[in-house]
Amino acid sequence: MNTTRMVSRSSGATKERARYWRLRRKLPLYLMLIPGFIVLGLFHYYPMYGVVIAFQKYEPLLGFANSPWVGLENFEALFTNPDIALILRNTLVIAMGKIILGQFLSIVFALLLNEVRLSVFKRVIQTASYVLHFLSWMIFGAIIIDLLGLDGAVNHILAGFGVEPIMFLGQPALFQPTAIFTDIWKSFGWGAIIYIAALTNIDPTLYEAASVDGAGRWRRMFNITLPGIAPTIILLSCLSLGGVLNAGFEQIFVLYNSRVMESADIIDTYVYRVGLVGLQFSFATAVGLLKSLVSLVLIGLSYFLADRFANYRVF
Amino acid sequence: MNARDKVTRRQLLRAAATVAVGTLATACAPATPRPAAETQPPAQPAETTAAQQAAAQPGGKFAPRGTGAWGGGTLVPFPKRYTDMEITVGFAAFEVTSPVESDTFEDNIRLRWIKENTGVWYKRIGGGNDALTAAMAANDLPDCITHVSGGIVIDQLIRGGALEDITDIWESTASALTKKAKKEGHSYWNTVTRDGRIYGVPQCPDTAGPGVWYIRQDWLDKLKLQPPTTLDEYAEVAQAFKKEGLATWGIAAYQDLVSWIAGMDEVFGAHGVMPSYWLKDDTGKLAFGATLPGNVQALETLRKWYADGVLPKDMPTANYDTVRGNMMGNKVGIWQLYYWGPEWMLDLYRAFPEAKLLIGEAPAGPEGKRGHRSENSGNQMVAWKKGVDRAKVEAMINSMNWQFERKENAVENADYSFLGANHDPIEFEGYDYVWDGDQIKQGPTTTLHWGSPHEHPMPFNPTVTRDAYARMDKILAKKSEDRNPFERYIAEGYAAQSRMAHKSLTDHPEWMMHDESDGIIPGPNLQKYQADLTKLWQERFIKIVVGDLPLTDFDSFVAEFYNRGGQQVTDEVNEWYAKNSK
């Protein structure tokens, strides 16, 4: 018994020692996390107490402590606005369009790029495709306005086919498709990077075996490549759910105009006009808070879906 | 793992910890005050021109070469010199445009000039209203707050007790001339007055707003056309420019119908309305300009112009860059702009040396009406934070006294270097202008930019008085050969066009349309509904102009305007006006 106890004590001490050494070995890594946590705490969590102004009529001079409380008045103002349904619809249509078509085109692009055998050509194309990601919308938007203007390159090309000039950014019916298309153009290359990385993880022997069995290029793509990256597709699709209320402020702000307000005004541009230009900080915070809550729910949902369909878990 | 590896890791840890702690300490440390020595005017760049060296005489390196150079006389002296006084001033919205390349917003030739001549160093803080809001929240206001836009902010500052009551010091320090120039008693003062106490000095510029219609003189000459004066004539000339292949579009326009550039303000003005201003209606009450009946005729004109191709087809999507590109790129022959437009058109002159601009009259409507926006000034002011050293307030009011004094009582031919086209800029020999023999020519480094309120050396706009332009009349009355060099510089050339443009507006004060609200009404309803109502009228107007909506939609727009908060806002504005108008 004593021997057992001694062995047990000895085993416990060994485990403790092992834990100590493991901790000591990983200590540098833990320490290196500290600056990140500090930044996260200072700039993301500490300012969160500021959301109280969503329930106040905030005046900067009075501060958080002395500004009068107004309950849910700011939220009511949002939902009693006659344009709110239109604004929500625009936000959802543009955001969903970007998510769905963006994902689809990124996958297609990754698959096509995977079929390219000439590595130099492949790299040039890949670089050219994602370099637009690094341009701000202020710059890219100016390019788009120039290209799609009545006197722009696109209309010149269309004129060659006898098509009358089209005001892409000046017609309500065309604004949303144009916004979605231009956003995808800017981001599909960047979005394809993860899929391209996923493609490299597919076992090449599967392709060799399929070739031996007589599978053609399309067959290999549908039966090996797509199933191989399916978990990644599901994961990214689920995670993108959190962004359905983010239709892209910068882009819309740069491209929209009074004539297309009915199809271009989104939550963020509305908040900008009413909250920031109109100095209604409480209102802007209320809308931001509401957006964050909806996003939180959607992120929770997406996490559930990612776990269910792609076995993706953080915890 | 050997000892060397362990040491390396420890060092790494120490280094990481040091960096983290250091970063944190730096981030959390209070801002280091600028050492006194740094606030002194820095030394001039090593490379100075002969003119600068010659000008580096007692009285200041950049002192104007007034005395004796072209007629004698002395500059009006600064009333009181201060010793090493620093005044922090916020929050200009724009960066300084200095003719000196190495100059910065915080440290430039104009600020140094003031330091040398008055002993006051103005420490400028930029950032516009956003920076002001942050400073308000942090209880960290500068000594002087200026260029504050928006009656709501000003109201918050006064109600919050953040501003110094300057009633007594204003009364005792401001000269009679300053009080006159600052229009004491005018409704502009409503911005800064509460219960008879004064909390600031309104900007109250006497300048015209945008509203000069520039026409390509060289194209008129080529087609042997007379300058247009009515709406119909403007349309005819625009069509002629297009027809002859001189212009791609007739009259410059873009998505903002009321604007400081390529605006259609004067088309509305020609029908007695101005959409963005609060104007008196037939009953004498204030109404939002966009809801007044005269808009129907104005929209009809614009609608016709758009359909006929007088206005660019891409007007609804064109932005500021597009419209400026059209002006500079020889694509339009007529455009509306501020009176300083000619100075802003250097790119056009450089690219198309044959280009000449004619300063046109505001177009007259069918009933002979003309109208353009006066500068809506009431929402800008100078104020001082609560508890400021009152000597600083005194210094700045003295500075105002000085500026108005030298404008009003400038010694003939001695003070012309201060006679600016707008906003009273100071010009600097060797920069803005140079002497070439007995001639004054455009300086080598100048941008021909004569300044703006935001660049002005003083932290406030001293108001352009028409007195300056009265002197302009005297200069213009002389023949060119009878003018002295500085008079020729002022009255001839590109920069002179701006003065002429300003004169064209100030000669007709009856055309200026004044916003009765002065843009300063701090009512809660206005704050709540303004953004929506602005969007509403802009959206509906542009749709009517381009033909998306029929002209008859105007009535439903007015009804919707009042249903969506416009009635509450109108009531609030009228209540405020009845109580505060003077």
HADDOCK unambig.tbl for C-alpha pairs under 7 A between the chains (distance, minus, plus):
assign (segid A and resid 28 and name CA) (segid B and resid 13 and name CA) 6.36 0.50 0.50
assign (segid A and resid 35 and name CA) (segid B and resid 20 and name CA) 5.89 0.50 0.50
assign (segid A and resid 60 and name CA) (segid B and resid 133 and name CA) 6.55 0.50 0.50
assign (segid A and resid 60 and name CA) (segid B and resid 136 and name CA) 5.62 0.50 0.50
assign (segid A and resid 60 and name CA) (segid B and resid 137 and name CA) 4.46 0.50 0.50
assign (segid A and resid 61 and name CA) (segid B and resid 136 and name CA) 5.36 0.50 0.50
assign (segid A and resid 61 and name CA) (segid B and resid 137 and name CA) 5.54 0.50 0.50
assign (segid A and resid 61 and name CA) (segid B and resid 160 and name CA) 5.92 0.50 0.50
assign (segid A and resid 62 and name CA) (segid B and resid 160 and name CA) 6.90 0.50 0.50
assign (segid A and resid 63 and name CA) (segid B and resid 137 and name CA) 6.11 0.50 0.50
assign (segid A and resid 150 and name CA) (segid B and resid 314 and name CA) 6.27 0.50 0.50
assign (segid A and resid 169 and name CA) (segid B and resid 317 and name CA) 6.42 0.50 0.50
assign (segid A and resid 170 and name CA) (segid B and resid 316 and name CA) 6.14 0.50 0.50
assign (segid A and resid 170 and name CA) (segid B and resid 317 and name CA) 5.53 0.50 0.50
assign (segid A and resid 257 and name CA) (segid B and resid 255 and name CA) 6.90 0.50 0.50
assign (segid A and resid 257 and name CA) (segid B and resid 316 and name CA) 6.87 0.50 0.50
assign (segid A and resid 257 and name CA) (segid B and resid 317 and name CA) 6.13 0.50 0.50
assign (segid A and resid 258 and name CA) (segid B and resid 255 and name CA) 7.00 0.50 0.50
assign (segid A and resid 258 and name CA) (segid B and resid 538 and name CA) 6.20 0.50 0.50
assign (segid A and resid 258 and name CA) (segid B and resid 539 and name CA) 4.62 0.50 0.50
assign (segid A and resid 258 and name CA) (segid B and resid 542 and name CA) 6.89 0.50 0.50
assign (segid A and resid 259 and name CA) (segid B and resid 316 and name CA) 6.30 0.50 0.50
assign (segid A and resid 259 and name CA) (segid B and resid 539 and name CA) 5.64 0.50 0.50
assign (segid A and resid 259 and name CA) (segid B and resid 542 and name CA) 6.21 0.50 0.50
assign (segid A and resid 259 and name CA) (segid B and resid 543 and name CA) 5.94 0.50 0.50
assign (segid A and resid 273 and name CA) (segid B and resid 531 and name CA) 6.02 0.50 0.50
assign (segid A and resid 274 and name CA) (segid B and resid 531 and name CA) 5.32 0.50 0.50
assign (segid A and resid 278 and name CA) (segid B and resid 527 and name CA) 6.33 0.50 0.50
assign (segid A and resid 278 and name CA) (segid B and resid 531 and name CA) 6.28 0.50 0.50
